[in-house]
Structures are given as C-alpha cells and as structure tokens.
Amino acid sequence: MLLLALDTATPAVTVALHDGTSVVASSSQVDARRHGELLLPAVDRVLAEAGLKLDAVTGVVVGVGPGPYTGLRVGLMTADTFGLALGVPVYGLCTLDGLAYAAEVEGPFVVATDARRKEVYWARYEDPRTRVTDPAVDRPADIAETVAGLPAVGAGALLYPDTFPDARAPENVSAGALAALAAEKLAAGEEPAAPRPLYLRRPDAQVPKNYKVVTPK
C-alpha cells in the first residue's frame, strides 16, 4: 500500500505519503491564496523525499472539507485526476476528521476551522476517531452553549476564545493524519467515502439579478 494524501480545504496546503504503517514523507505550507500554485510542487517534493515515482501510488486520499469552494476544489480535482491517470481508487475523508484524528484529547471535544464571515466549520467528537455530529457552519456565539466546557482544536477555535476557551493543537489539518486514518479504515475493511465536497455554503460568485441572456438573431 502507498497512499498519496492531500488537503486544500483550509489555508494549509498539505501532502503526505503513507505506506500503510507510517508516514513516509510529508509537506505542509499555510497560504490561503496559493493552493493551486503550491499543491503539485508539494506532491513532487514528497515523492522525491521518499525516493518514489507517482506510479508507485496505490490509492489517493483527499480531504473533502468543509471548506471554501475555490480552495477545496483544487484538492478534489487534483485527487480525481491522479486517480484517473493512475487507475487507482480515490478516497474522501472529512477534513475535520483529520484534525480530530491528530488531536491528543481524551473524551469529548470539538473541531473548528475558520469559515470566514465570522463563522466556523465545526463538528463534535466523542474521541479522535468518532464524530457524533454532522459538519456544520455557524457563528461561534450561536453554538456557545452546545460546545460549552469542551476542549476544541483547529484554527477556528483559536480565533474565538470566548466560545472556545480551551483551544488546543493542531491548528491546521495534516495530510499525514488523513492518510493514517484512511489506512486504518482500509485495514479494518471500512472503505472511506467517495470524494464528494462538503461545501455547506453556496459559492460566493452568483449570477447577477436581472441578468439578460443575449442571443444572436
């Protein structure tokens, strides 16, 4: 097994290779505006670090969000392209699940990432492997009672200390954690979901009101 994992659902552009036992190589850069520019060089970098060629990959793991439309689709389209070119399966995992899996927290906790617009993408977990609510997007003040008293991980938690006073690492998702979670699921006979994006919002770009279609006579 050699899994190529990547995630662009947050400001972190993160890539890793996992051999089914451990992370072989990884790369992470935080830049919310350069997902498309940074992703493929990061893939080349981790392959070079591992001394492997792309055709050695047996499966692709991609974070499906939730996240902004533009950044999220960079990772999803790249993963789909690799899967088609290599003839290997593409597995989708919730980005919040990757953060939870890397969290060193005992007992219930919350994962929250920055959704901008003064909102967070969030979900509640019973433990690092067990999500108990669907991912959602909300203003922190609106979920304050729901998450009260719970530790929280992720950049969204760090941004809103009034709602998440017990914020902890990791701040950003790691492709290595996503790959390790996928490898664990596959070893247990539990295939991860198809790579379908979790947008939770409509795209910012909208067709203007009173838009007129002009057709030639």
Secondary structure, 3 states (H helix, E strand, C coil): CCEEEEECCCCEEEEEEECCCCEEEEEEEECCCCHHHHHHHHHHHHHHHHCCCHHHCCEEEEECCCCCHHHHHHHHHHHHHHHHHHCCCEEEECHHHHHHHHCCCCCCEEEEEEEECCEEEEEEEEECCEECCCCEEECHHHHHHHHCCCCEECHHHHHCCCCCCCEECCCCCCHHHHHHHHHHHHHCCCCCECCCCCCCCCCCCCCCCCCCCCCCC
